[in-house]
Amino acid sequence: MVTDVVSAMLLVTNHNALHCFHVDSPLTKVACKVISKLPDLRGLSMVVEKNTLLSPVVLPNLTDLVIQCDQDSDWSQMFHGATLGKLKAVTLYSESYQAYDFLEEFERVTPATSTRNTLSKFQLYTSYSWNPNYPSLLPFM
């Protein structure tokens, strides 16, 4: 019910005036398509669950992205062909992924975006232990 209500609210909001959208629940398919193409969106926080279809994001003004996902979600699909020219901060929450798998996937999907040039804050929260000297983070430093 929360998913439907939050998604409906997004659909009736003035998309040109919406600058931040932070929700702690998944969105409907229609709302996911809308949220991925809001031209003035600067902050986005969303939950990605299994079977959530995400379009590549075209969010040229997005500076802050927070994603909470489960093991079966394909959160990375939003980065394929993405337009994220100003992304400065990424926060990823996952209780199911091994940190290495998560970081390898993030590294794999971001070269096509300008994220490596603009990213100044990266946070990964997971219940698994991991080695913070993970070599694939070096290109982002």
C-alpha positions in Angstrom: 0.0 0.0 0.0 2.8 2.4 0.8 4.4 1.7 -2.6 1.2 2.6 -4.4 0.6 5.8 -2.3 4.2 7.1 -2.7 4.3 6.3 -6.4 0.9 8.0 -6.9 2.2 11.1 -5.1 5.3 11.2 -7.4 3.1 10.9 -10.5 0.9 13.9 -9.6 3.8 16.1 -8.4 5.1 18.9 -10.6 8.1 17.2 -12.1 9.8 20.5 -13.0 9.7 21.6 -9.3 10.9 18.4 -7.7 14.5 18.7 -6.5 14.7 15.9 -3.9 12.9 12.6 -3.6 13.7 10.4 -0.6 11.5 7.4 0.0 12.1 4.3 2.1 9.9 2.0 0.0 10.0 0.6 -3.5 8.2 2.3 -6.3 5.8 1.0 -9.0 7.0 0.4 -12.5 5.5 3.6 -13.8 7.0 5.6 -11.0 10.4 4.1 -11.6 10.3 5.2 -15.2 9.3 8.7 -14.1 11.9 9.1 -11.4 14.7 8.1 -13.7 14.1 11.1 -16.0 13.4 14.1 -13.8 15.6 16.9 -15.2 15.9 19.0 -12.1 16.2 16.2 -9.5 19.3 16.7 -7.3 18.7 14.1 -4.5 17.3 10.6 -4.9 16.9 7.9 -2.3 15.0 4.8 -3.2 14.6 1.1 -2.4 15.3 -1.4 -5.2 13.7 -4.8 -4.7 13.7 -8.0 -6.7 11.9 -7.6 -10.1 12.1 -3.8 -10.0 12.6 -2.7 -13.6 14.9 0.3 -13.7 15.5 2.4 -16.8 18.9 4.0 -17.2 18.8 7.3 -15.4 18.9 10.6 -17.2 19.4 12.9 -14.2 21.9 15.5 -15.3 21.6 17.5 -12.1 21.6 14.6 -9.6 24.3 15.2 -6.9 23.2 12.7 -4.2 22.1 9.1 -4.8 21.1 6.6 -2.1 20.1 3.0 -3.0 18.9 0.3 -0.7 18.7 -3.0 -2.4 18.2 -6.7 -1.8 20.3 -9.5 -3.2 18.0 -10.3 -6.1 17.6 -6.7 -7.3 19.5 -5.5 -10.4 20.2 -2.0 -9.1 23.1 -1.6 -11.5 20.8 -1.4 -14.6 20.1 2.2 -13.7 23.7 3.1 -14.4 23.9 1.5 -17.9 23.7 4.4 -20.4 23.1 6.8 -17.5 23.5 10.6 -17.6 24.8 11.6 -14.2 27.0 14.6 -15.0 27.0 16.1 -11.4 26.9 13.0 -9.1 29.0 13.8 -6.0 27.8 11.3 -3.4 26.7 7.7 -3.6 25.4 5.6 -0.7 24.6 2.0 -1.1 22.9 -0.2 1.5 22.8 -4.0 1.1 22.3 -6.7 3.6 22.6 -9.4 1.1 25.5 -8.7 -1.2 29.1 -9.5 -0.5 30.9 -6.1 -0.5 33.4 -7.2 -3.2 30.5 -8.2 -5.5 28.8 -4.9 -4.9 32.0 -2.8 -5.5 32.9 -4.8 -8.6 29.5 -4.2 -10.1 29.6 -0.5 -9.3 33.1 -0.2 -10.9 31.8 -2.2 -13.9 28.8 0.1 -14.6 30.3 3.5 -13.9 33.0 3.9 -16.6 30.4 5.0 -19.2 29.3 7.8 -16.9 31.2 10.8 -15.7 30.8 9.6 -12.1 34.5 8.9 -11.7 35.2 12.6 -12.4 32.6 14.1 -10.0 32.3 11.5 -7.2 33.6 12.9 -3.9 31.7 10.7 -1.4 31.1 6.9 -1.6 29.5 5.0 1.2 28.7 1.3 1.3 26.8 -0.3 4.2 26.7 -4.0 4.4 26.5 -6.6 7.1 29.4 -8.6 5.6 33.0 -7.9 6.5 35.3 -6.7 3.8 38.8 -5.4 3.2 38.7 -1.6 2.8 41.9 -1.8 0.7 39.8 -3.1 -2.2 41.9 -2.3 -5.3 39.1 -1.4 -7.6 38.3 1.7 -5.5 41.6 3.3 -6.5 40.3 4.7 -9.8 37.8 6.7 -7.8 40.4 8.3 -5.6 
